[in-house]
Amino acid sequence: MRSTIKAALVAGLLVSAAALAADEMKMGEMMRSMDTNGDGMVSKAEFTRHHEAMWKKMKKGANGMVDLKSLDNDHMAPGGMTNDHPMPEKKGY
């Protein structure tokens, strides 16, 4: 019984660690896509341009706001907003 509980805890920790690593990798990829001049750094201007482009592509309601539910349904689907930003080639970092 104890070994089953320990195994379940270890498995849960491994899954959590893998999910965290995947989230960090996605964040790194997103930051690299913002680095439009390839200097290995993201300026405020690059960051702002990236997010303004994302905002323009989002489906908005009559009130001009984005419904969070639509983010899951519209923008994360194949061909949605997140797929509009191809990953740049790595530039040595």
Contacts in CASP RR format, 6 or more apart in sequence:
PFRMAT RR
TARGET T0000
AUTHOR 0000-0000-0000
METHOD contacts of the structure
MODEL  1
MRSTIKAALVAGLLVSAAALAADEMKMGEMMRSMDTNGDGMVSKAEFTRH
HEAMWKKMKKGANGMVDLKSLDNDHMAPGGMTNDHPMPEKKGY
29 87 0 8 1.000
30 85 0 8 1.000
31 42 0 8 1.000
32 40 0 8 1.000
32 87 0 8 1.000
32 88 0 8 1.000
32 90 0 8 1.000
33 50 0 8 1.000
33 85 0 8 1.000
33 86 0 8 1.000
33 87 0 8 1.000
33 88 0 8 1.000
34 42 0 8 1.000
34 46 0 8 1.000
34 47 0 8 1.000
34 49 0 8 1.000
34 50 0 8 1.000
35 41 0 8 1.000
35 42 0 8 1.000
35 46 0 8 1.000
35 88 0 8 1.000
35 91 0 8 1.000
36 46 0 8 1.000
36 49 0 8 1.000
37 46 0 8 1.000
38 88 0 8 1.000
38 91 0 8 1.000
40 91 0 8 1.000
40 93 0 8 1.000
50 85 0 8 1.000
54 81 0 8 1.000
54 85 0 8 1.000
55 66 0 8 1.000
57 75 0 8 1.000
57 80 0 8 1.000
57 81 0 8 1.000
57 84 0 8 1.000
58 66 0 8 1.000
58 70 0 8 1.000
58 71 0 8 1.000
58 75 0 8 1.000
58 81 0 8 1.000
59 66 0 8 1.000
59 67 0 8 1.000
59 70 0 8 1.000
59 74 0 8 1.000
59 75 0 8 1.000
60 66 0 8 1.000
61 67 0 8 1.000
74 80 0 8 1.000
74 81 0 8 1.000
75 81 0 8 1.000
75 82 0 8 1.000
76 82 0 8 1.000
END
